[in-house]
């Protein structure tokens, strides 16, 4: 019996939603320069960079191990600064989860902004843990990206 789950993480940021949305949508390859200890590469395989239906592969280090994640951009909402990545290959779906989707959106909060990650996933059984370590990783990534060139807002 498969078990559906959802995990949400929030990070207050100083940059605008446009900055994060554009970085993750149009320039994810630049994250390797900004956070080389976390992201090593983001390669476009199919489609146009940042377009719905495009396929990308991330190379990254998580929990001390180099990993890959092949994803398709399923949806984009410019107004909500949202992008939906469905994982279609790599360790997350090849070894752990039956399905995995990561959603990033940025919205105003008071006088600042908040980046929200939502993971929707299906575990094959209860022996597979919730992806809390990965959530910590992507929230830390957002903090690192927000701190990078912090004079750019």
C-alpha positions, 0 to 999 in steps of 0.5 A, spaced: 500 500 500 502 506 497 502 512 502 501 519 500 504 525 503 505 532 503 511 536 507 511 544 507 517 549 508 517 556 509 523 561 508 523 568 509 527 572 504 530 579 502 529 578 495 523 579 491 519 573 488 521 575 481 528 574 483 527 567 485 522 565 480 527 567 475 533 564 478 529 557 478 525 558 472 530 561 467 537 561 470 538 554 474 544 553 472 547 559 475 546 556 482 552 552 481 556 558 481 552 561 487 552 555 491 557 550 489 557 546 495 550 544 494 548 545 486 553 542 481 550 543 475 543 544 472 542 541 465 537 542 460 535 536 456 528 537 452 524 543 451 526 551 452 529 553 459 523 555 463 518 553 459 512 548 461 514 541 459 522 542 459 526 537 462 532 538 466 537 534 470 540 537 477 546 535 480 547 536 487 550 534 494 545 532 499 547 528 506 554 528 503 553 524 497 552 526 490 546 525 487 541 527 481 534 529 480 531 529 473 525 533 473 519 536 468 516 543 469 509 541 470 506 548 471 508 555 472 504 561 475 508 568 474 503 572 478 504 567 484 512 566 482 510 559 482 514 553 479 512 546 479 517 540 478 515 533 477 521 528 479 521 523 473 528 520 475 534 520 479 535 517 486 528 520 489 524 516 484 528 510 482 530 508 490 525 511 494 518 514 492 513 512 487 512 519 485 515 526 488 513 533 486 516 539 488 513 546 488 516 553 490 512 559 490 514 566 493 509 571 496 509 577 500 509 577 508 509 583 512 514 588 509 518 582 506 517 575 502 517 568 504 519 562 499 515 556 500 517 549 498 511 544 498 513 536 497 508 532 494 510 525 494 508 517 495 512 512 499 511 505 497 511 503 504 512 506 511 519 504 511 521 510 507 522 516 511 518 523 510 523 527 506 525 532 512 532 532 510 531 534 503 526 539 505 532 542 510 536 542 504 532 546 499 530 551 505 538 552 506 539 553 499 534 558 499 537 562 504 544 561 501 541 564 494 538 569 498 544 571 501 548 571 495 549 578 492 544 580 497 545 587 494 540 585 488 533 585 490 
